[in-house]
Amino acid sequence: METLRHIVLFIHLIGFAVLFGSWAVQAFGGKREIARLMHVGISIAAVAGLALAAPWGLPEGAEMNYAKIGTKLIVLLIIGAFLGIGQARQRKAGAVPPVLFWGVGVLTLVNAGIAVLW
């Protein structure tokens, strides 16, 4: 069971890498727009993160940190909202507001930081 949990964790990290990598390509490539791959990355990270939040495959005596899980979920929802709003604005006006675009990258790093440092 622990091996399966590690596989799900690996998939979760791949989702983060896809989201942040596609954001970084857009940020430093000059276009600064919401790419479809960002939505794929957040979806992978969300599904795998929710699977990790389930109390299965934990070592004996280990407890879940529900405050950390809740905080990461809230940040994930905000990132998703920024992606959705940014894509709608991109379709309507042709450009993503800089606050939304840079917010996606910063909050993605914040979410990774919460996972590692908390």
N, C-alpha and C positions, 0 to 999 in steps of 0.2 A: 504494500500500500504506500509505503514511503517513496518508492521509486515512481509510482504514478503521480504522487504529489510533486515530486521534483520535475517531472515532465510537464505538468500543468504550470509550475512556476517558470519553467523555461519558455513555454508558449506565452505566458504573461509578459516576460521580458522581451520576447520578439515583438509583441504588440506595441510595447513602449518604444522599442527601437524603430519600428515602422513609422509610428506617429512622429517621434522626434526627428528621425532622419528625413522624412518627407518635409517636415516643417523647416528643418535646417537647409535643405536644398532650395526651398522657396525663399527663405530669408536671405541666404547668401548668394543666391543665383540671380537676384535682381528683380524677380517677378512679384514676389510677395502676394500670392493669392492662395486661397484654400484649395488644396488638391484633393481629389477623390481618395488617394492613398492615405490621407490623414484620417478620413472616416473609417477606412479599413483597419488602420492601426488602433484607433480608439475602440473599435468594436472587438477586436481580438483581445486587447488588454482588459476590456470590461468583462467579457464573458469568462476569460481565464481568472480574472481577479475575483469575480463572484464565486467561481468554483473553489478558489483558494480560501475564501471566507467561510466556506462550509466546514463544520467541525469533523472532518474525516482524515484519516491518515496521520494524525498527530501522535507524537511519542507519548508514552504513558506519563501523566502528570502535567503535561503542557496545557496552558490555557490560552484562549484566544484574546487578543487585545482589541476589544470592540470599539474603543475610542479611536484607535488608529485606523481601523477598517472604516468606520463612519466618516472620519476626516478625509480619507483617501476617496471614498465614494462621493462626498460632496465636491471635492476638487475635480473629480472625473466628470460629474454632472455639469459643473461650470465650464470645463473645457468643451464638453459636448455642446453646450449652449453657445459658446463662442464660435465653434465650428459651424453650427447651424445658422446662427445670425450672420456670421461673416460670409457664408456661402450665399445666403439670400441677398445680402447687400451687394455682393460681387455680381450676381445675376442682374440685379436691378440697376446699379450705378456703374458697374464695370470695374469696381475696385473694392477691396476690403478695407474698412477703417483700420488704421495702424494700431489702435488700442486693442482691437479684437485680435488682430494677427499676432502681435507681440505677446499678448496675453496667453495665447495658446502655447507658445514656446516656454514662457516663464512658468506657467502653471504646470506644464508637463514636467519641467525640471523640479518644481516644488513637490509634485507628487512622488517623483523618484527619490527626492531627498527625504521625504517623510518615511518612505519605505525603508531606506537605508539607515537613517539616523535615529528614528524613534524606536 
